Amino acid sequence: MPFTLIPVLLLLVPILEISVFIMVGNVIGLVPTLGLILLTAIIGTALLRYQGIGTLARIQAETRAGRLPGRDMIHGVMIMAAGILLLTPGFVTDTIGFLLFVPQVRDGLWRWLRDKIVVVSASSAGGFTMGRGAGRPGQAPDPSTRPDVVDLSQEEFSRASNAGSPWSGDSKDDQGPRTIH
């Protein structure tokens, strides 16, 4: 989501929530509307606890098995977002929150996000491996196929000072600090 969309959402979501509050309040009354908001917060808390604990157990099992729990971590983030949305007073946020508690909806979002995520995990040698798409460790791309990767061996890499560099500190024409007017 582009960051320029966030201020628009911060303005539109409350306006939409207030509009829906007024419409629902006109149909069922004030007290039932407030009761419904309270009920969704209670149900959201229970769902967050139930599904969150299950997701945490799956993440721990995947980690113990030596696999990257990408799918379950994303599901955990979505479950947490669903809980926050259900605790936020409003029918629109409650609807989105309840949808995020549905595993099929989370799986659809996961499939959409999976190809947009690059996972970096620490290897046993202390280096890092990089793979396209979470949940698929060991499928690191070949560095020769990526134009932004330069693969150097220890013998090919060296540090040398450049006397002409302004950052070297030993420039011949350096007469101290300069003032520019």
N, C-alpha and C positions, 0 to 999 in steps of 0.2 A: 504494500500500500504506500503510495507516495506520501511524503510528509506534508505536502501542501494540502492534502485531503483531511488531515487531522483537525485543523481549526474549523473547517466546514462541518465536520461531524460533531465537534464539541458545541456547535451552535444548533445544528439540526436535530440531534438526538433529544436534547431537553425540550425543544419546541414540539417534537413529535410525541414525546412522553406526556407532556401536559395536555396536548390535544386528545390523546387516547384516554387519559385520566378523566377529562371532562365528559367525553362521549360515554365511557363506561359508567361514570357516576350518574349521568342523566338517565341511563337505562336501569341500573340496579340500585342506585342510591349511594350515599356517602359511606355509611358504616359497612355495607357489604363490599364496597370497593376497597376500603382500607383493610378489611378482613382478608380479602383475596390477596392483597400485596403481602400481608403478614404470613399468610399460608404459603405463598410461593417462596418466601425467604426460609421458612422452616423446612419445606420439602427440599429446597436447594442445599441447605446445610446437611441434611441427611444423605442426599445423593452424593454430595461432595465427599463426605466421610466414607461412604460405602465404596464408590467407584475409585476414589483416590487411594484408599488402602490397597485395593486390588491391583491398581496400576503400579503402585510402589513395590508390591511383592513381585510383579512380573519384571520390573526394572532390575531388582536385586537378583532374581533368578538368571536373567540374561547376562548380567555383569559377572556373576559367579561362574557361568558357563563360558566366559571369555568372549562373548559376543557383544556387539555394540547395540544397546537398546534404543535405537533411533525412533522407531515407531512408538514404542511405549513412552518415551520421553515426550514426544510431541503430543501424544494422547494425554499425558499428565498435565502438560501446559494448557491444553484445551479444556480439561476437566477443571483446572484451577480457574481459568477464565470464565467457564460456565458458572462456577460457584460465586465468583465476584459479580457476574451479571445478575444472578438470581438474588443476591443480597442487595443489589442496587434497586431502589424502588422504581417500578415502572413496568408496564406490560410489554413494551417492545424489547427491552433488555431481558425480561423474563423469557420471552419467546425464543430469543437467540440463545439464552442460557440453557433452556430445556433442549433445544436442538443440539447443542454441543454435548449434552449427556447421552445422546443416541449414538451407539458405537458405529453404525453405518454412516452417519454424517461425519463423524471424526475420521473414519477410514477414507471417505471421499476427499476430505480436506487434506489428509495425509498423502494420498496419491497425488494431489495437485501440488503440495509442497515438496514432496520427495525429490523431484527433479530440479528444484530450485535451491537445494541445500547442498553445501559442500561440508563434509565431515572431516575433521582433523583429529586424529587420536594418537596418543603417545604409544610408541612401540616399545618392546622389551629392551631394545638396545639404547634407549634414551633419545632416539630421534623421533621424527614424526612421519606418519604416513597420511596421505591424503587420498580420499576417494570421492567420486561423484555420487551423491545420493546417500542418505543416511541408512544405516542398517546393513550395509554391504561392505564390511571391512575387508581388507586384503585385495581390493580391486583398484589399487593405486594406478593412476594413469601413467603411461610411459612418458618420462620427461622430454624425450626427443620429439614428441608429438605436440607439446605445448610451447607456443612461441614465447611465453613470458617466463620460462624456466631455463636457467643456465646451470648445468650440472658440472661442477668442477671437482677434480680429485684433489687430495692434499698437496700433491706435487705441482698442480697447475695453478694453485692460489698462492699469492705472496703479497706482502705489504711493502710498499716503498714510499718514501716521502717525496713529494714534489716541491722543490724549492720555489717554483714560480706560483704555487697555489696561494691564494689569499688566506687560506686556513692553516697553512703550515707554520706561520709565526716567524719565519726566517726570511721574509721577502727582502730583497736588496734595497728597494726604494721605500721601506717602511720607516717613516720618521715620527712615529707616534700617532696619537689620535688626530683625526681630521675633523674640522668643523665645516659643514656645508651650509651656506646662507642662501 
